[in-house]
Amino acid sequence: MLKCRNLSVLFILISLVLCSCQKSDVTNNTGGTSSVNKTVLIQLVNDVRQSGCNCGATYMPPANAVVWNSQLETAALMHSKDMLTNNYFGHTALDGSSPGDRIRQAGYIWRKYGENIAKGYSTEQEVINAWILSEDHCRNIMDPDFREMGVARAGVYWTQEFGLQ
């Protein structure tokens, strides 16, 4: 696990030097915006996927890179905003909708999906580190079936959606 964390830290430092690190504001059908650094998020996730990683006691071999998907980002923002507005933390929304429901509502027709949520992290690096240290969240990040992802943040709530169409 330490190897994955060290590689991620090194990769983010290199990314900060090479990339503009401009945050992108995404407006979607929820009427709100999410300021996340897509470039850093994709690089952090793909660095771990490329290296392979221990998710708990299970070694997950390297996996192909994922690409950013704006529909998954929209679903992520809808859920982060809902958790913030309604003061809850969970994968099932208060209206009973599941991650799959929200992803489909955003226009993404999935064959497989995964969702990671987090609360209280300030930066992209912090939230990715936390997800890597959580066995189930790590398994989503390392799942070789996933081809696309989107991440959004509302206040202290983060949602990461993965998909395969």
Protein Blocks (a to p, Z undefined) as FASTA:
>chain_A
ZZmmmmmmmmmmmmmmmpnoiacddddfkopacdddfklmmmmmmmmmmnopaehjbccd
ddddddddfklmmmmmmmmmmmmmnopadfbdfkopafklmmmmnopacfbdcddddehi
abfklmmmmmmmpmklmmmmmmmkbmbdcdddehjbccdddddZZ
